[in-house]
Amino acid sequence: MSSVSYLERLLDGGEVKWVPLGEVAVIGTGSSNRQDEGADGIYPFYVRSKNVLKSDTFEFDEVAIIIPGEGGIGDIFHYAEGKYALHQRAYRIHITSEAINAKFLYHFMHSGFKRFILMKSVGATAISIRKPMIEGFHIPIPCPANPKKSLQIQTEIVRVLDTFTEHTAELTAELTAELTARKKQYKNYRDKLLSFEGEDVEWKPLNEIGEFIRGKRFTKADYVEDGIPVIHYGEIYTRYGVFTDQALSQVSHDLSNSLRYAEPGDVVLTDVGETVEDVGKAVAWLGEGKVAIHDHCYAFRHAMNPKFVSYCMQTAAFIAEKAKYVARTKVNTLLINSFAKIAIPVPFPNDKEKSLAEQARIVAILDKFDALTNSITEGLPREIELRQKQYEHYRDLLLNFPKPEEAAA
């Protein structure tokens, strides 16, 4: 679809009238605060974020566009229809003119309101807006001399743009469901594969397989762009997967003698976390050289396949056992001496070569599942972003009405 020619065909030579928003809409704020939220409320409660809360009471019963008065200006828009509550620093824009389709205005504000606000603001970002600024935002009315045709044009533009947003929402739901199903399938298969039911296997405590070596403290103030590779405990459960061969952070070479290191093949785990599952989260270090680890980390040094050990530490059974040895204080802390008694499977324990071969075989299978899951995980936001850019492209072209100089000001 050539959107420019499509818009020209819709206008069919008709004029476009630009009017200040204040002439065709009632603009105002709500009177509610965050504490007015009711978790079981039946009415939507619009605040200054993309999230819509709930309220037991409503303030307005109408069709309106909701925007924040502070934060997210030009990026957050809600289309309200029916009864709703409104925060005292969020604005409602209720169309009072029969010449304007409210959904048309909703899409048009997505296209041009942020640019307008930034032009009116000092600095690179708009921190807050006031009612007169919103009232001064000019909007187009196509073919104003023919109200019926004007609304037909607006309705058709809304139809096209709504189709894009609906398709994006459907795709997001489909991909999210697919990702959830794949993750569940992968976890179930991994847990079953590592249960070794009825096979030649011995379950050995971690402290019989290897030793735990605690790291040494460094802070974010020590970070540099080019220095000694390090693993910080917080990165283990926020940025790393089951294994890695590249450190995400580096610290100054001046600290080299004061640090403690994990060797290639060690499994690095954290001893603190916000949740029980975060505590003891493991990542196998597969880098070519050693990596420094934080003092809230332990390097588990052993002679097994490091990825096999790390996969074992991700299973539901291991996590359930690990939970018994987490001190639930202000910060969840791993009781390492007790944790070290948790057993993991060692296949063919009397034949080292055969054991390592079996570990490698299982790792190869799990790596394929892990790669597939990660591919979907990474592809989901990329696909959504692509669809969003596609929508924005056609939206901006469809709403690129001829604009006189005075309306641009």
N, C-alpha and C positions, 0 to 999 in steps of 0.2 A: 504494500500500500504506500503510495506517495502521499504523505500526510499534508504537505504544503498544498498540492493540487486538490487534495480531498477537502481541505478547509476552504479553498477558493471555490470549489464546486458547491459546497454548503452555503457559502455567502451569496454566490451567484450574482456578484456585482453589488450586493447590498452594502450599506454603510455600517460602520461600527461606532457606537457612542460610548465614550469612557466617562464613568461617573465615580465620585468618591464613595467609598463604602458607607460612610456615615449618612448618605442621602437615601440609601435603600435598606438599611438594617438598623436594628437596635443593638447596641453594644454595651456590655456591662460585665461586672464580676459577680461571683457568688458570695455567700456569707459563711460557708462551712470551713472548718479546720480539720486537720488530720485526725484529731481525737474524736471527731464525729463519725469516723468509720465504724460500720457494724459488719462484722465478718459474715453474719447470716442475713444481711440486709437484702431487700428485694429490688432496690433501685441502684442503678449505676451512679458512682460518685467519681466525678472527673476532678483530678488534681493537676499537678504540674509535671506529670510524667506520662510515659506511654502506657503505664499500667492503669487500669480502671479498677477502682475500689468499689466497695458496696456500702450502702447507707440504708438505715431504717426509714428515713424520711426523704422527701424530694422538695426541691425549690422551684423547679420549672417543669412545664409540660408543653413541649414544643419540638420543632426541628431546629437544630442550631449547630454551628461549628464551634468547637472548643479549642482554644489555644492557651498555652501558658503565658503568664505575665512575666515570669522569670525562668531562665534556664530552658534550653531546648527550643528557643524561639526560632520559628521557621522550619523546624524539624519535626515538631509534634503537633498533630492535628487529630481531633476526634469528630466524628459525625454522630451527633446525638439525635435520637428520635424518640419522643415520648417523655416520660417522667424521669428526672435525674436531679442529683445534687451537685453543687459546684463549689470548688475551693475559692476562698476569698482573693487569691492571687492568680486565678485563672479567668479568662475572658470567654463570654458567650457571644456569638454573632448570630442573631436571629433575623432572617430576611423578612422585611415587611412589604417589599414590592412584588407584585405579581409578574413583573418582567424578568425576574431572576430565578433560575432553578438552583435550589440550595446545594445540590450535589455538584452542579457545574461550578459554583463558587468554591466548594471544597477542593476540587481538582485544581482550579485556577490558583488558589492560595498556596497549594503545594508547589506550583510552578514558579511563582514570582514573589511571594511574600517575604521570604528570607532576604532576597537581593534588595528589595525595597527597604526593609528594616536596617540592613547594614549600611545602605546609602544615607539613612537618616541618623545613624549612630556614630559616635566618635570611637575610633579604634577598630580592631579587626573583628570583634564580636559584639553582639548585642546582649547586655546583661539583663536588662529589663525594658519593658515597653509600657506606655500609657495609652489611655483611651484615644486622645487626639491623634496619635500616630496611626492607630488602626483605622480611625475614621477617614484619614487622608489617603488611604490605599485605594488607588483607582482600579476599577474592574470594567471589563468590556460588556456591552450589550449589543449583540449582533442584530442587524436589521431592526432598529428600534421603531421604525415606522410601521412595521408589520409584526405585532406582538405574537401572533400565532406562529409565524415562520421563525421568529426569534427563539421561542421556546422549543420548537422542533429541532433547530440547530443545536441548542444547548443539550437537549435530550439525547441527540445522536452522539454528540461528543462524550457525554456521560456514559452512554452504552458502550462505546469503544474502549474507554479507559477503565470502566468497571470490569470489562471482559479480561483485560490484562491483569488487573489486581486479583480477580477471582481465579484465573489460571495459576497465578503465582502462589496463591494460598492453597490451592488444590495440590500443586506440585510439592510445596513445602510439607503438607500433611502426608503425602504419599512417600516422600523421601525420608521423613522422620519416622514413619511407621516401618519402612524397610530397614532403616538403621537400627531401630529398637529390636526388630525381629532378628536381624543378623547378629547383634550383640548378644542377645539371649541364646541364640543357637550356638554361637561361638563359646560362650561361657559354659553351657551345658556339655558341649563336646569336650572342651578342655578339661573340665572337672572329671568327666567319665574316663577320659584317656589317662589321666594321672591318678586314678583310683586303683589301678592295677589289680582288679579283682581276679583272684584265682591264678595269678601269674607268678613267675619266679622273681620275687622281689622281697627286699628286706626294708622295713621302715626304721630309719636311724635318726636319732636326735641330732639336731644341727651341731651341737658341741662335740659330737663324735665324728662329724664329717669335716669340720673346719674350726676356725677361730674367729672371734670378733675383735676388730681393731677400731678404737674410737678416734674420730677426727679431732682437729684443733680449731679453735675459734678464729674466724675472720668476720669482718662486717662489710656492709655495702659501701661504706666509705673507702674500703680497700680496692674496690672494683676499678679496673682499667680496661682499655680497649685491646691492649696487646700485652699479655702477661702470662702468668701461670694458670692453666685451666683448673677450674674448681667446680665442685658440685655443692650447692647450698641445699640444706634440708628442705626448704619450702618448695624448691623446684622439683623435687622428686615426685610430689603428689599433684603438682599443678602443670608441669611442663614436660616431664619425661614419661615415656611409656615403659614397656617391659625391659627394654635394653637400649643402649646408645653407644656410639663410638665418638661422639663429639660433645664436649662440655659447652654449656650455654653461657658461662660466665668466666671471667679471668680476674686475678688480683695481681698486685704489684710483685715484681721479682724480689723486692726487698724482704718479703715475708717467707721466702723459700725455706729458710732453716727453721722457721717456727711452725711450719705446717706439717700435717700428717697425710699420707697418701694412700689411695687405693691403687692396686696393681691391675694390669689387664687380666680379666677373668674374675676379678672380685665382684661380688654383688653388694651394692651400696644400699643401705636402708636408713630411714629416718627414725629417731626415737621419740619424736613429739609430733603432735598434729591437732587440728581443730576437731577432728572426728576420730573415732576408734579405728575406722578403716584406713585413715591417713597414716596413723602411727604404724611403723613397721613396713610401710610401702617400700618396695624394692625396685631397683633398676640395675641390670647387669652392665658392668663397665667393659666395653669391647674396644676401647681406644688402643692405639699402638703404644702409647706411653702411660705413665702414671698420672693420676688426677688427684688434686688435693680435695679433702672432704671436710665439711663443717663439723664442729664438735657436737652437734645434734645428729650426727650421722655415724654409722658403723660400716666398716668394710668387712664383709664376710669372706674370708680367704679359705679356699677349699680346692679339691682336685677333681670336681665334677664339671659337667658342661654348665657354664654360667647361665646361659639362657634357660636351660632346663630347671635350674634351681630357682631362677626368678619367676618362671611360669608356675612352679609349684607354690610359690609364695602368693600368687594371685588367686588361687582356688578358693571357693566358698568354704571348704572344710578347713583350710589353713587359716583363713581370716577369722572363722568362728573360734578356732583354738587360740589364735593370737589375742582375741578380745579378752580372754581370761587373764592375760598378763599385762593389761594396760591400767595404770593408776589413773583413775578419773578425778583429777584435781582441777585446778584452774586451767592448767594446760595438760591435756592427755599425754602421759609419759609411758614409754615402754620399759617394763621391768626386764632388762636384758638377760639376767641370769636365768630367769624362768622361761623367757622366750627361747633361749638357747636349747631348752629341753624338748621343743616341738620337733616331731619326727617328720621327715619327708621320705618318699620312696627312692630306693636305690635298686634299679633293676639288675639282675644277674650279679649279685654282690661278690661272688667268688671268681668272677672273670672280668677283670678291669676293662680289657679291650672290648669284650662283648657288651659290657655295661655302657661304655661310652658310645658305642655304635647305636645301641637302643635309645639312649638319651638324644643322640643327634637325629635319629629317625623321628622321634616324637617332636623335637624342636622344629624340624622341617615342616611337619604337618601343621603345627600351631602357628608357625610363621606365616603360612599361607592364609589361615583364617585371620590372623592379626592384620596382615596387609590388606585383605579385603575389607575388613571393618574400618580400618583407618582411611582407606580410599573413599568409602562412602561418607565417613565423618568429615573428611576434608572437602569432598565434592559438594556436600550439602550447602554450606554457606556460599561457595563459589557459584553454584547454580542459582541460588536465591538472589545473589548479588547481580548476576547476569540478567535475570528476569526483571529485577528492579530497575536496572539501567535501561533495559528495553522499554519498560513502561515510561520512564522519565523522558526518554528520547521522543517517543510518539506523543506523550503528553505535552511536551514543550512545543512540538511542531503543531499539534492540533490547536493549541492555545496561543499561537503566535499571531494574534490579531494585529492589523495595522494600528499603529499607535502614534497619535500626534505628540508634538514636543511638550505641550503643556501637561499632558497626562503622565509623561515620563518623569516629570519633576517631582 
